[in-house]
Amino acid sequence: MSASEKNAEALLDRIVLEVKALVLLHGSDAEFRAKVRRKLIDSQDESMKRFTDALQDRQRASYAHLFFIAFGELLLASLLVFAGMVSLVPIVAGVGTPAGLLQFFAQGAIGTIASSPAAQYASFAEFVVGTLLILSALYTLNQAALNLREAGFSAGPGEA
């Protein structure tokens, strides 16, 4: 073992001891995590970046893996948009009564739901479900775009 390797080993041993002392001094994990992130992970110093990269085991997902994830997210988003639109159409079309909503979706269920105490909230519940489905679709589309960007695909406005 050369002198530089021995010095590196000694430095690593000191770092390990310093890390142990630092962990013992901090009571809160959230506070400790924030300080470590600020000082080490978010540091702009090239040496610190190399050090944190050496600690992190980054396994980049393969191109095909990211593509299929994005494709699945696109399919899920399209289903969510469709389900959200189906849920919102009665509301937008002006069907605001519980009987009208039930008639719009299923003729046979009017008797059971219209007589329940929750019947007056059917329009509101329908609107909330439709809105949540569309918001979920938008979030899924955003995730698909991030996965495609990570896989190397990117197209700005007007690009083909």
N, C-alpha and C positions, 0 to 999 in steps of 0.2 A: 504494500500500500504506500503510495507516494505521500509526500508532505501535504500537498494540496488536498488529497483525498482525506487525510487525517484531519486537516483543518475543517473541511466540509462536514465530516462526521461530528466533530466537536460542536460546530455551529448548529447542526441539526439537533443534537442532544440538548443544547441550550434553548433552542426554539421550543422543543417539546416541554421542557421545564417551565418556560415562560408562559406557554399556552395553558398548562395545568394551573399555574398560579393565577392567570387571568380568569379562568373559569371559576376558580374558587372565590375570587374577589367579587364577582358579579352575582347578585342574588336572582335577578329576573332574567329569564331566558329571552324575553322579547327585547329588553334593553340591550342585552349582550349581543343578540343577533343584529340589532340595528347598528350598534357600534362597529361590529365586525364588517358588516356590509359597507358602511360608510368609509371605514379606513382601509379595508383590503379589497373587497370585491368591486366597489365602484371607483377605486382609485384610478387615476389617469397615468400614473407612473408605469413605465414599460416593465420595470423589474417586478413590480407588484402584480402586474397582469400575468407575467410569466409564472410567478409563484402560485397564484390562484389557479391558473390553467393546469399546473402540475398537480394540484390537489384534486381538481375536478375530473371525473371520468366522463368525458363527453362522448357519447356514442351517437354520431349523426345517423339519423334515420336514412334509409336508402331512398333513392329517387322513386322507385316503384312503390315502396311502402307509403311515402307521403302522397303520391298521386292517388293511390286507392283510398287513403283516408279522406282526401279532399273530394274525391268522386262520391264516396259514401255520404259525406257531409252535404254535398250538393243535392243528392237524392233526398236526404232527410229534410233539407230546407225546402225543397219543392213540395214535399208532402205536407210540411207544416204550413206553408203558404196556402196550399189548396184547402187544408182543414180549417185554417183561419178564415179564409174567404167564405167557405160554406157556412161557417158559424156566424159571420158578420152579415151575409146577404139578407137574412130575414130582418135584421135590425135596420139596415140601410134601406130596405124596400118599404119600411114603414109598418112592419108587422110588430106591433108593440105589446100585444096582449098575450097572455100565456096560451090561450086557446089558439091564437094565430100562429104562434111559434110551433106549437105541437102539431097543428094541421100542416104546417110547412114541412116538417120532418117526418111525421108518422101519424096517420089517421087513427090508428088503433089505440094509441096511448093517451088520448085526450081525457078519458074518464078517470084514469088513475092519478095522473099528475095534477090536473086542473082542480081536483077536489082537495089537494094537500095544502097545508098552511104555507108552504114555500112557493106556491104558484105565483104570487105577486112579485117574486124576485127572479122569475125565469128570464125576463129580458136582460136584466142586469148581469146575471150569471152567464148568459149566452155571450154578451158583449165582452165580459172579462175573459172568458175562455178563448174567444176568437182573437182578442188583442194579445193575450199571452202566447198563443200559437204563432202569431205573426212576429212578435218580438223574439221568440225562440228561433224562428227561421232566420231572422236578420243576424242574430248572434252566431248561428251555425254558419251562415254565409261568410261572416267575418272570420271565423276560425278556418274555414276552407281557404279563404284568400291568404291567410297567414301560412297555412301548410303549403299552398302552391308557391308562395314567395320563397319559403324555406327550401322547397324542392328546386328552385331555380327559375320558375315561371314568373314573369311579371309583365304586365301590359298596362300602360297608362292610357288615359283617355285619347282616343283617336288612333291608337296603335292596333294593328291586326296581328 
